Amino acid sequence: TQLLEQSPQFLSIQEGENLTVYCNSSSVFSSLQWYRQEPGEGPVLLVTVVTGGEVKKLKRLTFQFGDARKDSSLHITAAQPGDTGLYLCAGLTQGGSEKLVFGKGMKLTVNP
Amino acid sequence: NAGVMQNPRHLVRRRGQEARLRCSPMKGHSHVYWYRQLPEEGLKFMVYLQKENIIDESGMPKERFSAEFPKEGPSILRIQQVVRGDSAAYFCASSPSKVNGETQYFGPGTRLLVL
């Protein structure tokens, strides 16, 4: 069974602080996707990373895919209350069925 | 461009009843995936369908659950004789084609409550 471990699972910080979320696995994925989910809603795609070592930036968010395509990180600079939500990483299995394996998520609260 | 549509958004059923959850993929998307999210758990894959075909149902419970994606109309996830343990959020996702690394776009989910 392929597992994705996210850490930390919960984080409460003050506005303006920086944070990093980690997503680790012993399995190799063909790609990895980061989603943000708000209560009562579905996951909203933030980014897809495909190439080992790839770094993508989305405003204050920086995503990195590990060289071996087994892990990823999300770094948020100068967090804002609007960043509050559940951050999910999901790996796409290699070959055959294109199913996503999800981590349990990191629940972020940014206090004003 | 409308996103993935799911209905109903909320569904309440009594034990033993049937639940039908509908998913309309994004325009131009021919691949549909169903996931289940239990309270305090991550999303778990259930089934992957293309038009008129089930590609992978390895995440589906062996009994009471079925899924279809007909040539015309939405994909349906059907749960027969629901039990309290079926209470969860059910999400549908779609993608345009089977390309390695293709992004999946999620709908808002159907929250099923079994009384």
Interface residues (C-beta under 8 A of the other chain):
Chain A: L4 S30 S31 Q33 Y35 G40 E41 G42 P43 V44 L45 T48 V50 L88 A90 L92 Q94 G96 S97 E98 K99 L100 V101 F102 G103 K104 G105
Chain B: V4 Q6 H31 Y33 Y35 E40 E41 G42 L43 K44 F45 Y48 I55 D56 S58 G59 F91 A93 S95 K98 N100 G101 E102 T103 Q104 Y105 F106 G107 P108 G109 R111
